[in-house]
């Protein structure tokens, strides 16, 4: 029923004296039913109409208390009148009872004597009472007190739908079934979205917003508003150059809205949002062979066929960026721009790297493709391409073309070529070290390697046994490069330990950006005597910082941190050296140092 018609029905019901039945307003969650009833009844400003939510009401007592709690004073004067009236009622009871103890008076019952003539009960389907009990409590107002009662519910999600339907005839005399009026709702939404570039982008694409919402099928306007607000914030970050790519902005907008509504509406979990990096909607893909693991993502992709729910070869919203924006709820403007540009969807084909154009080789002209292959071959022959993620994606692209007989090598030949290429890069010291960090979102090695796929720069390929050997070789060489770089990292750490202790501690937090050593052993690279000297400076300047340093060592020396075992001998030597240095200074200092080690360097 249109909103205007619904309001007329409600207004007509309000004019009846003792109607003898309840009016039900039935609509999906988030469709605006409470707003419509509020507008039609003016229950926020009219003291003759009382709005009561029954959300989580689970007993007759809590039902009555919900009524009392809803009876908010309409003004300071009314509050004073209510206080005076309450005192009169209590005083009257004292007179009649002569010596009644007020602690035994049911004050809730006193308050309920002042209920207005129109009661509006919301969240019927979320009430914790058995429906037969709830019906009885509500019916007393209709039959015995001759009040007008309006019920608001989403009956499709009623916990006791059968019992509710069975009681309709006795309790409910008229039902209004609402559907969201999308145009009117979106018109109202613009006032709730801050003015700026993001809002203008959405306003210019209102048809796309409506299409995406209708495809989702949930009819929940609250989900749409929340998605639009967050989308506007994200779109605010786009640079003027990025705004020139209309098709990419369209796809980004629709994909963001679809994923946001699906996640916050409960269709996708956090795990599903991570799993986008592994899901493929193309028939015959690895994911297609294991359908049960990707049912939720598949359903959302089927609802939104033009959106980029999976990542395939034209990812518009990277997995890690989508997770940060939609699940965590925040990403900096720099992170947004950097993540979106990494997909290469905001650049012309001529501006895209050759490795991306090789991935999309079927879209290139024969002449352009020949030029791409020539340029890449020359760069590979001169060992110019050293980015590990790019090398692996070139390997996958070349292997795919070999499978189509498009180049002069078969798949085995491609694997042999790239294995030799990686070994030659390593021998010349050209493979960059992996970043010591929590290996999340490809931060450590520079590419994603999880659950059967390898992804980089918005492109991913499924891994077979031969691919795994190539990827593991690249990882091994990046690990070797890191081992060679560890003394340099250790030198930087020693500098922070001496001059900026908080920065030093941050290097051991798994959430810190850049290089962090939360899971990477490094203390055994630190000069022992210099570390002890720095500890004594901390001890003399700020014993709280000295405590934190020892606690850090204790955590890393703990028996369950086997991955840090290389540090343990160094930590034991540090303890002995520090205590001995204390003894060399004075007995008192030695005792203090020993006690601090006992208190704070616990390795259980």
N, C-alpha and C positions, 0 to 999 in steps of 0.2 A: 504494500500500500504506500502511495506517495506520502511524504511528510505532511503536506498541507491537509490531505484528507484525514490522516491520523490525528492531527491536532483538532480537527473539527469533531471527530468522534469523541475524543477525550473531553473537549469543552462541553459537548452535549451531555456526557455522563456526569460531569460536575454540576450540571444544573438540576439533576434529579434529586428529589428528596427521598431518602431511605430506599435506594434502588433494589435492595435485596439480593444483589449479586456483585461479584467482583469483575473488574475489567482487566483482561490480560494483554499486556504489550509484549509480543514475542518477536525476537530478532537475534541474529548472530552476535557474538561478542564483538565489540568494537564498532558496531554498525551505527551507533549514535542514538540508541533507544532511550537511554537515561537523559541525554541532552534534550531530546524531543519532548519527553514527559515533563522535564523541568521547565521547558519553555511554555508548554501548554497549561501547566498548573500553577506556574509562578511560585513553586514551593519554597524557593530560596528567600522570597520576600513576603509571602502571604502566610501569616501565622495560623490561618485556618486549614492549611495543608502541611502535613508532616511527612518528610522523606526519611525512610529507615532502610539501611542496608542490613541484610541478614547473612552477610558473608561470615562464615565460620561460627554462626550461632548454633550451639549444639545442645541446648537444654531449655526447658520452659522458663527457668530463671534468667538465663542469658537473653532469651527472647524479650522478656519484660524489661530487662535492663537496657537492651538495644533501643527500645522505645523511649525510655527515660533519657538515655544518653543523646538521642536525636532531638530532644526537646530543647534546643538551644534558645537562649533569650533573643528576642528580635531587636532589642535596643537596651540601653542602660536603664531607661525608665521601665521597660517591660521586665527587665531583670529584677528591679526593685519591687515591682508589683508581684512577680512570681515569689520572691522571698517573703513578702508580706503575706501572700495567700498561703504559702506553705506554713508559716508561723500560725496563721489563723486555724488551719486544718489541725496542726499538731496541738494547738491550744484547745480546740474543740474536743479532741480526743481526751485530753487531760480532764476537761470538765466532765465529760460523760463518764470517764473511768475513775475520776476523783483522785486516784493515786497510781495511775498507770505508769510503769517504768518505760520511758521513751526508747530505751535500748531494745525493748521487745516489740515496738511498733513497726509494722511493715511499711517503711517509708516509700518503697517502690509502688505499693498499692495506692498510697496517698497521691503520688505524682501522677499515676495513670488516670486519676479522676479528671485530669485536665486535658486529656487528649483531644485534639481538634476533630472536626467532622469528616475530614478526608485524610486517609492514610495511604502512603505509597510505599510498598515493600519491594525493594530491589534485590537482585542476586538470589532469587528463589532457588535456582538450580545449584547454588553453592552453599546453601544452608545445611548445617550438619544434623538437623533434626530429621527423624523419620517423617516422610511426607504426610502420613495419616495424622501424626501429632501436630505438624505444622498447619495442616488444613483446619484442624479443630481450633487451634489458637487464633487463626485468622477469622474463622467463621463466627466466632463469638462477637466480633466487631460488626459483622454484616447482619446476623440474625438478631442478636440481643441488643446491640447498641445502635443499630440502624445507620451505621456509618458508610461512607463511600470508600471503597478499597480498590486501589490500582496495583496490580502485580506486574513486575518487570522480570522477564526471564529469557534465557536461551534454552528452550525446551529440548532442542536436539542434543544438548549435553547434560540433561537432567540425570542425576545418579539413579533415580527411581522413576524412569520415564513411564513404565507401565502403570505404577501406582498413581502417578500424576495424571496420566490420561484418564484413568478410571474415575478420578475425583473431579474432573472438569465439569461434568453435568451438574453436580451439586454446588460447587463453589463458584464457577466461572460462568457468567452469563453472556459475555461477549469477548471476542479475541481480535486484536489487531496484529497482523503479521507484517513486520516492516522489512524492507530491504534497503541497504544504504543508498542514499541519493548522492552518487559519486561527484557529480558536477558541483553541487552545492557544497559538499564537504571540502573538495579541493579549493574552491573559492575562499572558504573560511581558513584553510590551512595556510594560505599565503601570509596571513597576518601573524601566524605563529612561527614563521621561518624568517630569521634576520635578513634584512635587505642586503644584497650583495651579488657578486658574480654567480655564486652557486644557485641562489633563488632564481635569477634571471635565466640561467641555463635550463632549470626545471620548468619554468613558465613557458619558455620557448618550445619545450618538448612535452607539453601537457598531454597530447594524444599518446605519446609513448608511455608516459606515467600511467595513464588510464589503461592502456593495453596490457602493461606488465601486471597491474593490480588485478585486472579481470582474468588474466591467465592463471594467476595464483589461486583463485577460486575460494579464498577463505572469507572474503567480504568483511574483514576486520579493518575498519578505518583507523583504529589506533596504531596498528602495525604499519599501515601506509604512512601516517603522519610521522611516526618515529623514523621510518626509513627515509622519508623525504628530508627530514631535518638533518640526519647524518649524511645523506648524499650531498646536500647543499654545502656542508662543511668540507667534505672531500673535494667537491667541484670548485670550491673557492681557491684551492691550491693550484689549479691548472694555470700554466703560463699562457701569455697571449699567443705564442707560437703553437701550443697544443690545441688551443681553441679553434685553430684553422682546420683541424681534422674532424669535420662534422660527423662522419660515419663512426669514427672511433669514440667520440664523445657520446654519440647515441648508444653504442654498444656498452660502453662503460656505465652509463646511467642506468640502462635496463638491467645489466648484470648485477650491479650493486644493489638496486632495489629488490630484485628477485632473491638474491642470496640473503640480504638483510631480513626480509620478511620471512623467509624460510627458516632462518636461524632463530630469530626472536619469536616466531610462531611455533617453535618446537619441532619443525619438520627435519631440521638438520642439527646435529650435535657438534660439539667442539671437535670430536674425532672426525666427523664428516667434513668439517671445514678444512682440517689438515689433509684429509684423504683426497681432496680435489687434485693434489699433485700426482696422484696415482690413477685417478679415474679417467677412462676414455669412453666416449659415447660412440665411437666409430665401430660398426659391426666387425666382428672378428678380432677385436683387440683382446689383450690379456684380461682386462677388466670384464669384457663381455663374457669371457669363459668362467668367471667367478662372480656371477650376478649377485649372489646373496650379500657379498661384502659391500656392494655399492647401491643397494636398492634405493636408499633415500636420495642420493645424488642423481640417480637415474630418473626417479620420479620428478624431481625438480627440473631437470633438463628437458624432460618430455613436456612438462607444463609450459616451459619457456624455450621453445626450439631455437629462437633467434638469439638467445643469451649465451654467454660463454661460461657455463657452469663448470665444465671440464676445462683442461688447459690445452690439450691437443697441440696444434701448430700455430694458433693465432690468439694466444692468451691475452686478454685485455686487463684482467685484474689478477696480479700474481698471488699465489697461495698465501705467502707470508704477509703481504700487504693487506689482502682481504681479511685474514685472521686478525691482524692488528686493528683494522678499522671497525670490523663488525663484531668480533668476539671481545677483544681487549678494549675497544672503544676509543682508541687514540693512535694517531701517527702524526709526526711532524710534517709540515708542508714540504720540507726537503725530502723526507722519506717517501711521501706520496709521489712527488715529481720523479724522484729517482726510480721508484718502483715501476711507475707507469711507463717511463721512457725505456726501461729495460725490456719491455715487451715489443718495442719497435713498431707499435701500432700508431705512434704519433710522429711518424717520419715517412717521407715518400720512398718508394722502392729504390730510387737512385741514391738516397741518403742512408739506406740501411746497409749494415755490414755485409760483406760478401758471404759470410757463413750463413746469415739469415736468408739471403737470397738463394743460396744453395738449397736450404731446407725447402724453400718455396719454388723449387726449380721448374715445376710444371707450369707456373704462372709466367715465367720469363719467355721472351722470344728466343728463338734458336741462336741468333747472333749474340744477344745479351748473355745467354747462358754460357756460350763458348768463351766469351770474354771473362766471365766470372771464374770459370774453371781454370783458365790460363793464369789469371792473377793469383788465385789461391795456390796453384801449383808452384808458381814462381816464389811465392812467400814461404811455402813449405820447404822448397828446395834450399832456400837461404836461411831456414830456421828462424824466420821472423815471428811466427805465431807461437807465443809461449803461454798464453792464458790457458790454464788447464781446462776450464769449462768450455772454452771455444774449441780447443783441440778435440775434446770428446764429442762435441756436437758435430764437428766436421767429420770425424770418424763415422758417426751414425748416419749423417747425410750421404757420405760417399758410399757407405755400405748399402743404403737403400737404393741409390742410383745404380750400383753394381747389380743389385737384384733385378733391376729393370733393364739390364744390358745397355745402360746408357753411357758407360765409361769403359776403358780398356782393361779393367780389373774385375775379377770375381770377388765374392765376399771374403774368401780366404786371403786373397791378395791384398785387399784393403786392410784386413786385420794385421797382416805381416808388415805392411808399409807403416802403419801407425805405431805398431810396437817398436819398430826400429827408430821411428821419429822420436818417440818419447825417450828411449834409451840415449839417443844422440843429444837431445836437449839436456838430459840429466848429466851426461858426461861433460858437457860444456858449461854446466852450472846455470842453465837458463830456466829451469823449472822453479817457479816461486815456492817458497815454503808455505805450508799450510799455516793458518793463523791459529795460535793456541787459544782456544775458546770452547765454550759449550757448543757441540756440533749440532746447532739448531738452525733450520732454514738455510742450510748450505753455507753458514758463516765460516766454518773452519776450513774446508777445502775449496770453497768458492763455487760449488755446484751441489745440487741436491742428489743424494743417492739413498733412496729408501724404497722398501717394499716393491722391488722389481722395476724401478724406473730411475733414470738419470736425467736431471733437468738443469737447464741453465738459460738465463735470459728469456724466459717465457716459452722455451721449447723443451720437449722431453721425449725420450725414447725408451721403449721397454727393453729390458736387459735379458739376454740369454747367457748361457755358460761362457761362450766366447767373449761376449762383451764384458762380462764380469772380470775376466783375466786382464783385459785392457784397462778397465777402471782401477782394479787393484794395483796394477803396475804404476799407474799415475799416482795413486795415493801413496804407495811405498816411496816413490821418488820425492813427493812433497814432504813426507815424514823425514826422509834423509836430509832434505834441505832445511827443515826446521831444526833438526839436531845440530846442524852446522851453525844455525843462527842463535841457538840458546845462550851461548856466552854473551852475545850482544844484548839479548833480553835481560839476562842476569845483571849486566852492568847498569842497564836502565833502572832495574828494580832497586839496586843498591843506592843509586842516586835518590830515588823516591823515599827509601827507608831513612836516608839521612836528612832530607829536606822537606818532604811532604808525606807524612805518615798516613793520612787519610787516603791519598791517592794510591799509596802502596797497598793498603788494605783492600781498596776497590779492585785491585788486580786479581784478587782471589774470590771475588763474587761471581757466580755463574751468570748473573744478569747483566754484568757490566759490558759495555760496548767495546769493540776492538779486541785487542789481545787481553785475555784473562787466563789465569792459571788455576782455575778451580779444579780442573781434572788433569792438569799437566804437571808432572814433577819438574821443579826448577831450583829448589833450594840448594841442591847438591852442586849447582853451578856457581853459587855465591861464594865469595872468598870468606872463609870461616872467621879469620881474625877481624876483618872489616865489619862483618855482621855482628860479632860480639861487641865491638867498639860502639857501633850504632845503638845496640841494645842498652849499653850502659849510659849512653847519652839520653836515651828515652827514659830510663829508670831515674836519672837525676833530674830531668826536666818535668816529666809527666808520668807518674806511676800508672795512671789509667791506660795510657798508650802502651806502656810496658806490659801490662796485663793482657791487653788485646793481642799483642804480638805473641805472647806465650800461649794464649788460647788458640791462636791460629796454628801454631806449631803442633799443639796437642791434637787438634782435629785432624791434621794431616798425618800425624804419627799413629793415629788410631788403627787398630788391627783390621777394621772393616774397610779401610781405604787401601786395598791391595794395589790399586793402579798407581799409588804414590810411593810404592815401596823403595824406589831408588833414593828417596829423600831420607829414609829412616836413619841410616848410619850417620848422615850429616847432622840430623837433629839431635841424635844421642851425643855426638861430639860437641855440638854447640852447647848443650847443657853442661857437660863436664868442663869445657873450656871457660864458660862464663862463671861457674862456681869457683874454679881455680883462680880466675882473675880477681874475684871478690876476696878470696883468701889472701892473695898477694897484696891487697890494699889494706884491709883491716878485718878483724874478727867480726865486728858488728856488721859491716857491709856483706861479708860472706854469709852470715846468718840470715840477713834480709833476703839476699839473692836466693839462697837455698830454699827459704820459706816460700818465696814467690813461685819458684819452680814446682814446689810441692802443691801449692794451691791451684796454679793456673795451667801448668803444662801436664794436663791429665790425658792419658792415652788409652783409656778403657774402651 
